[in-house]
């Protein structure tokens, strides 16, 4: 990974903040923005398009795992072009908090998370940097480097 390229992307994008909510959808419990700010969409597009040459080619097994036959034509095009169907115009930011669960399990888990998440959800989540991380053999991620966004989060 060329860290300089991440620095260039960070330098040309501004920080922002998002109001977040806890949701169960697509079979997972996740934090999602109430509204996706234009700064988020610009950053996602810059990262997807600006770093694509670092992406490993999509294997037939990975493509099949995404069930292209179930995807919309646009999502299939994204899968084949970018290696993932839900990018650019189909991107929806989320922080996944669970594995696949039922709606009832999601409601129970959301209730358990509520006391811890309430103070965090009471104010917008700042996005002030891009983090480059690596997954180790233990399946844990470690921070390699952080790149501040031009204007920081407001």
Residue frames relative to the residue before (quaternion, step in Angstrom):
aa qw qx qy qz dx dy dz
X 1.0000 0.0000 0.0000 0.0000 0.00 0.00 0.00
X 0.3239 -0.7259 0.5797 0.1793 3.52 -0.91 0.97
X 0.3011 -0.7889 0.5107 0.1621 3.58 -0.20 1.28
X 0.5660 0.5953 -0.3916 0.4146 3.59 1.11 -0.55
X 0.6403 0.5271 -0.3345 0.4475 3.60 0.98 -0.75
X 0.6289 0.5090 -0.3371 0.4815 3.60 1.02 -0.70
X 0.6311 0.5340 -0.3251 0.4591 3.57 1.03 -0.78
X 0.6443 0.5144 -0.3178 0.4683 3.58 1.02 -0.79
X 0.6480 0.5015 -0.3208 0.4750 3.59 0.96 -0.82
X 0.6514 0.5124 -0.3148 0.4625 3.58 0.94 -0.87
X 0.6712 0.5168 -0.2995 0.4389 3.59 0.96 -0.84
X 0.7397 0.3982 -0.2311 0.4908 3.59 1.13 -0.51
X 0.6750 0.4081 -0.2971 0.5381 3.59 1.29 0.26
X 0.3547 -0.7525 0.5228 0.1862 3.53 -1.11 0.69
X 0.5547 -0.5895 0.4759 0.3440 3.51 -1.27 0.50
X 0.0460 -0.7795 0.6247 0.0000 3.54 -1.27 0.39
X 0.2755 -0.7286 0.5921 0.2062 3.54 -1.30 -0.03
X 0.1687 -0.7880 0.5881 0.0685 3.56 -1.16 0.69
X 0.3561 -0.6645 0.6063 0.2533 3.53 -1.09 0.74
X 0.1719 -0.8185 0.5462 0.0461 3.56 -0.76 1.10
X 0.1001 -0.7656 0.6322 0.0641 3.54 -1.29 0.48
X 0.4450 -0.6645 0.5368 0.2688 3.53 -1.22 0.61
X 0.0253 0.8145 -0.5752 0.0716 3.60 -0.74 1.08
X 0.2160 -0.6900 0.6640 0.1904 3.51 -1.29 0.49
X 0.3113 0.7163 -0.5861 0.2157 3.53 -0.66 1.12
X 0.8001 0.2262 -0.2288 0.5063 3.51 -1.24 0.58
X 0.6690 -0.5369 0.2983 0.4186 3.59 1.18 0.53
X 0.6957 0.4018 -0.2595 0.5360 3.59 1.29 0.23
X 0.3769 -0.6543 0.5898 0.2861 3.53 -1.28 0.39
X 0.0926 0.8145 -0.5597 0.1214 3.57 -0.74 1.04
X 0.3877 -0.6341 0.6015 0.2929 3.50 -1.35 0.35
X 0.0094 -0.7919 0.6092 -0.0411 3.55 -0.91 1.02
X 0.5128 -0.6183 0.4778 0.3556 3.59 -1.10 0.53
X 0.5301 -0.6043 0.4844 0.3451 3.55 -1.13 0.66
X 0.7568 0.0223 0.0099 0.6532 3.55 1.14 -0.81
X 0.3572 -0.7165 0.5505 0.2367 3.58 -0.94 0.84
X 0.3427 -0.7639 0.5045 0.2112 3.60 -0.42 1.17
X 0.5985 -0.5715 0.4115 0.3819 3.60 -1.12 0.58
X 0.6021 0.5610 -0.3636 0.4366 3.61 1.10 -0.61
X 0.6199 0.5299 -0.3341 0.4725 3.59 1.08 -0.70
X 0.6745 0.4994 -0.2953 0.4565 3.56 0.88 -0.94
X 0.6455 0.5109 -0.3160 0.4717 3.58 1.03 -0.79
X 0.6537 0.5088 -0.3128 0.4647 3.58 0.97 -0.84
X 0.6495 0.5130 -0.3213 0.4602 3.60 0.90 -0.89
X 0.6687 0.4964 -0.3051 0.4618 3.59 0.87 -0.91
X 0.6513 0.5130 -0.3202 0.4585 3.59 0.97 -0.82
X 0.6696 0.4913 -0.3000 0.4694 3.59 0.97 -0.81
X 0.6690 0.5006 -0.3098 0.4537 3.60 0.86 -0.93
X 0.7591 0.3885 -0.2209 0.4734 3.58 0.73 -1.02
X 0.7093 0.4922 -0.2628 0.4309 3.58 1.02 -0.79
X 0.7571 0.3418 -0.1941 0.5217 3.58 1.21 -0.40
X 0.3474 0.7894 -0.4641 0.2016 3.59 1.27 0.05
X 0.6524 0.5314 -0.3387 0.4211 3.60 0.97 -0.67
X 0.6132 0.5200 -0.3600 0.4733 3.62 1.26 -0.08
X 0.5528 0.6348 -0.3768 0.3867 3.58 1.27 -0.33
X 0.4662 -0.6394 0.5312 0.3027 3.55 -1.09 0.78
X 0.5623 -0.5875 0.4405 0.3802 3.60 -1.05 0.62
X 0.5055 -0.6398 0.4922 0.3047 3.55 -1.13 0.71
X 0.3074 -0.7516 0.5529 0.1870 3.59 -0.69 1.07
X 0.6333 -0.5194 0.4005 0.4109 3.57 -1.22 0.36
X 0.6231 0.5383 -0.3356 0.4575 3.60 1.06 -0.72
X 0.6689 0.4812 -0.3005 0.4803 3.60 0.91 -0.87
X 0.6328 0.5229 -0.3338 0.4634 3.58 1.00 -0.79
X 0.6664 0.5047 -0.3009 0.4589 3.60 0.89 -0.93
X 0.6146 0.5670 -0.3340 0.4351 3.59 1.07 -0.77
X 0.6702 0.4884 -0.2823 0.4823 3.60 1.17 -0.55
X 0.3331 -0.7791 0.4747 0.2383 3.61 1.32 0.01
X 0.0635 -0.8485 0.5246 0.0301 3.60 0.59 1.10
X 0.5963 0.5818 -0.3647 0.4160 3.60 1.11 -0.55
X 0.6820 0.4661 -0.2798 0.4893 3.60 1.22 -0.42
X 0.5993 0.6001 -0.3465 0.4008 3.58 1.25 -0.30
X 0.5550 -0.5584 0.4895 0.3750 3.53 -1.28 0.41
X 0.6650 -0.4926 0.3553 0.4347 3.60 -1.17 0.33
X 0.6507 0.5075 -0.3241 0.4626 3.63 0.95 -0.81
X 0.6588 0.5033 -0.3148 0.4621 3.60 0.91 -0.86
X 0.6322 0.5149 -0.3320 0.4743 3.62 1.02 -0.73
X 0.6321 0.5197 -0.3325 0.4689 3.58 1.00 -0.80
X 0.6533 0.5020 -0.3142 0.4717 3.60 0.94 -0.86
X 0.6270 0.5388 -0.3389 0.4491 3.58 0.94 -0.86
X 0.7177 0.4454 -0.2556 0.4704 3.58 0.83 -0.97
X 0.7139 0.4460 -0.2621 0.4719 3.61 1.00 -0.73
X 0.8278 0.2495 -0.0812 0.4959 3.57 0.83 -1.06
X 0.5324 -0.6601 0.3951 0.3533 3.62 1.25 -0.10
X 0.7600 0.1878 -0.1284 0.6087 3.59 1.30 0.03
X 0.4518 -0.7427 0.4192 0.2616 3.60 -0.81 0.90
X 0.7553 0.4116 -0.2058 0.4667 3.59 1.03 -0.75
X 0.3821 0.6873 -0.5141 0.3426 3.54 0.55 1.27
X 0.8138 0.2753 -0.2103 0.4666 3.52 -1.42 0.20
X 0.8507 -0.0247 0.0133 0.5248 3.64 -0.61 -1.01
X 0.7051 0.4220 -0.2609 0.5066 3.63 1.24 -0.27
X 0.4420 0.7189 -0.4346 0.3146 3.59 1.29 0.12
X 0.0317 0.7566 -0.6518 0.0419 3.54 -1.03 0.92
X 0.3509 -0.7674 0.5036 0.1852 3.56 -0.37 1.29
X 0.1486 0.7703 -0.6121 0.1001 3.54 -1.07 0.80
X 0.2300 -0.7101 0.6450 0.1636 3.52 -1.28 0.53
X 0.2620 -0.8034 0.5177 0.1335 3.57 -0.20 1.28
X 0.1738 -0.8136 0.5525 0.0500 3.56 -0.86 1.04
X 0.7838 0.2265 -0.1347 0.5623 3.61 1.21 -0.09
X 0.5067 -0.5440 0.5408 0.3935 3.47 -1.40 -0.02
X 0.7365 -0.3617 0.2923 0.4912 3.56 -1.26 -0.23
X 0.0819 0.7950 -0.5905 0.1119 3.58 -0.77 1.11
X 0.5512 -0.5872 0.4678 0.3639 3.55 -1.28 0.35
X 0.6679 -0.4861 0.3693 0.4257 3.54 -1.28 0.25
X 0.6411 0.5167 -0.3241 0.4658 3.61 1.00 -0.79
X 0.6435 0.4996 -0.3202 0.4836 3.60 0.96 -0.80
X 0.6244 0.5432 -0.3259 0.4570 3.56 1.08 -0.76
X 0.6554 0.5035 -0.3107 0.4695 3.59 0.96 -0.84
X 0.6496 0.5087 -0.3118 0.4712 3.59 0.98 -0.83
X 0.6737 0.4877 -0.2885 0.4743 3.56 0.92 -0.92
X 0.6302 0.5294 -0.3333 0.4599 3.61 0.97 -0.81
X 0.6436 0.5147 -0.3185 0.4684 3.58 0.99 -0.81
X 0.6564 0.5021 -0.3066 0.4723 3.59 1.01 -0.78
X 0.6838 0.4876 -0.2783 0.4660 3.61 1.05 -0.78
X 0.5123 0.7183 -0.3937 0.2581 3.57 1.10 -0.75
X 0.6862 0.4792 -0.3327 0.4345 3.67 0.72 -0.85
X 0.6857 0.4708 -0.2821 0.4781 3.59 1.04 -0.72
X 0.7266 0.4561 -0.2435 0.4524 3.57 0.97 -0.85
X 0.5247 0.6790 -0.4064 0.3137 3.59 1.08 -0.65
X 0.6964 0.4502 -0.3138 0.4625 3.67 0.75 -0.84
X 0.6506 0.5153 -0.3164 0.4595 3.59 1.07 -0.69
X 0.7052 0.4597 -0.2595 0.4732 3.57 1.01 -0.82
X 0.5494 0.6348 -0.3849 0.3833 3.58 1.26 -0.27
X 0.7703 0.2103 -0.1438 0.5846 3.59 1.21 -0.30
X 0.6139 -0.5646 0.3897 0.3905 3.60 -1.11 0.53
X 0.4367 -0.6803 0.5320 0.2517 3.55 -1.15 0.77
X 0.3098 -0.7636 0.5313 0.1965 3.61 -0.62 1.06
X 0.1214 -0.7361 0.6611 0.0789 3.54 -1.16 0.71
X 0.0513 0.8536 -0.5068 0.1095 3.54 -0.16 1.33
X 0.7982 0.1697 -0.0770 0.5729 3.61 1.24 -0.14
X 0.3520 -0.6440 0.6246 0.2670 3.50 -1.43 0.24
X 0.1730 -0.7853 0.5871 0.0935 3.58 -0.89 0.91
X 0.2205 -0.7239 0.6389 0.1387 3.54 -0.99 0.90
X 0.0026 0.8076 -0.5873 0.0538 3.57 -0.65 1.14
X 0.1951 -0.7497 0.6173 0.1374 3.55 -1.31 0.34
X 0.3500 -0.7140 0.5666 0.2161 3.54 -1.09 0.76
X 0.3008 -0.7724 0.5387 0.1506 3.54 -0.78 1.08
X 0.7171 -0.4341 0.3187 0.4425 3.57 -1.31 0.09
X 0.6508 0.5134 -0.3049 0.4689 3.58 1.22 -0.51
X 0.4837 -0.6894 0.3926 0.3696 3.59 1.40 0.08
X 0.5275 0.5817 -0.4307 0.4448 3.61 1.23 0.33
X 0.3844 -0.7128 0.5406 0.2280 3.53 -1.13 0.70
X 0.0991 -0.7731 0.6223 0.0722 3.56 -1.13 0.68
X 0.4977 -0.6633 0.4835 0.2804 3.51 -1.10 0.82
X 0.2327 -0.7573 0.5967 0.1275 3.55 -0.91 0.96
X 0.7676 -0.2066 0.1711 0.5821 3.56 0.82 -1.02
X 0.2431 -0.7475 0.6013 0.1434 3.53 -1.22 0.59
X 0.1708 -0.7848 0.5933 0.0530 3.55 -1.03 0.91
X 0.3298 -0.7672 0.5114 0.2026 3.62 -0.34 1.19
X 0.4240 -0.6566 0.5576 0.2797 3.54 -1.09 0.76
X 0.7205 -0.5160 0.2647 0.3801 3.53 -1.09 0.90
X 0.8346 0.2330 -0.1034 0.4884 3.58 0.55 -1.10
X 0.4474 -0.6690 0.4759 0.3545 3.62 1.23 -0.09
X 0.5799 -0.5777 0.4361 0.3740 3.56 -1.27 0.10
X 0.2971 -0.7902 0.5168 0.1421 3.51 -1.04 0.79
